[in-house]
Amino acid sequence: MARQVLLFVYLLSLNSVRGQVSYSIPEEMPKGSLVGNIAQDLGLDLKRLKSGKARIYTGDSAEYIELNKERGLLLIKERIDREALCGQTMPCALHFQIILENPMEFIYF
């Protein structure tokens, strides 16, 4: 049975939560696999992703997810090994942020 990795998304603006999304994905999905459509799920305009210079910040060196700003998609950048990421911890969760500039916004995963 494939184990799941949870991705949590929070869109924050001026210290208030504008939306929340979480995705559950099987571990070890191939590179380039679709995680979700963040633009659609959070109601973000694709122009805002581009003009806001959207980027993902993980807080550490591991970058498992990438953002396709042209289409608003989250994609697997690097295979996720659940045991390496979380050990025996249940549930296994991967948290990261999408940062938008002008005006500054943070989307927490």
Legacy VTK file of the C-alpha trace (Angstrom):
# vtk DataFile Version 3.0
C-alpha trace
ASCII
DATASET POLYDATA
POINTS 109 float
0.000 0.000 0.000
1.391 3.396 -0.992
1.862 5.827 1.840
0.694 9.382 1.508
2.462 12.691 1.974
0.268 15.651 2.888
0.930 19.123 1.526
-0.669 22.014 3.370
-1.387 25.395 1.778
-2.357 28.626 3.502
-2.687 31.921 1.651
-1.828 34.748 4.021
-2.140 38.447 3.361
-1.587 41.127 5.999
-1.584 38.530 8.796
-4.980 37.077 7.878
-5.698 33.746 6.237
-7.378 34.168 2.841
-7.628 30.480 2.032
-6.377 27.020 2.862
-5.657 23.991 0.700
-4.069 20.630 1.408
-3.078 17.946 -1.045
-2.485 14.267 -0.345
-0.097 12.559 -2.734
1.450 9.091 -2.894
5.135 8.933 -2.053
7.739 8.543 -4.779
5.669 10.140 -7.549
7.838 10.700 -10.650
9.374 14.110 -11.357
6.964 16.374 -13.215
3.833 14.744 -11.739
0.926 17.074 -11.006
0.274 17.822 -7.333
-2.489 20.382 -7.829
-3.624 23.565 -9.507
-2.813 26.174 -6.878
-4.148 29.056 -8.982
-7.560 27.427 -9.333
-7.718 25.984 -5.810
-6.893 29.312 -4.118
-8.537 31.584 -6.674
-5.247 33.193 -7.723
-4.990 35.045 -11.011
-2.233 33.654 -13.249
-1.153 37.232 -13.981
-0.655 37.716 -10.222
1.629 34.679 -10.045
3.773 36.096 -12.849
3.770 39.775 -11.856
4.225 38.920 -8.172
7.389 36.962 -8.962
5.929 33.902 -7.224
8.515 31.534 -5.775
8.577 28.586 -3.396
10.481 28.794 -0.117
11.024 25.612 1.893
13.195 26.825 4.765
15.744 24.089 4.105
17.702 22.733 1.165
15.183 20.079 0.071
12.953 21.304 -2.738
10.393 18.631 -3.543
7.787 20.847 -5.218
8.039 23.398 -8.029
5.600 26.032 -9.236
4.717 26.427 -12.895
3.790 30.136 -12.890
2.481 30.054 -16.457
-0.285 27.579 -15.551
-0.503 27.885 -11.744
0.446 24.250 -11.193
2.383 22.583 -8.391
4.595 19.797 -9.730
6.920 17.205 -8.229
10.476 18.549 -8.558
12.228 15.730 -6.710
10.978 12.291 -5.697
9.595 12.309 -2.174
10.777 9.447 0.026
8.312 9.419 2.894
10.607 7.524 5.272
13.503 9.924 4.626
11.216 12.929 5.078
9.213 11.837 8.138
10.542 8.530 9.444
7.706 6.777 11.298
5.790 9.996 12.023
2.112 9.846 11.053
0.797 11.698 9.225
3.758 12.773 7.140
3.449 16.434 6.168
5.559 18.661 3.954
5.235 22.381 4.640
6.456 25.208 2.418
5.528 28.703 1.318
4.817 30.477 -1.924
5.963 34.082 -1.709
4.428 36.812 -3.875
5.849 40.347 -4.099
4.186 43.697 -4.907
2.190 43.552 -2.626
3.875 40.960 -0.438
1.821 37.801 0.222
2.750 34.405 1.659
1.092 31.097 0.821
1.991 28.439 3.397
2.033 24.727 2.556
LINES 1 110
109 0 1 2 3 4 5 6 7 8 9 10 11 12 13 14 15 16 17 18 19 20 21 22 23 24 25 26 27 28 29 30 31 32 33 34 35 36 37 38 39 40 41 42 43 44 45 46 47 48 49 50 51 52 53 54 55 56 57 58 59 60 61 62 63 64 65 66 67 68 69 70 71 72 73 74 75 76 77 78 79 80 81 82 83 84 85 86 87 88 89 90 91 92 93 94 95 96 97 98 99 100 101 102 103 104 105 106 107 108
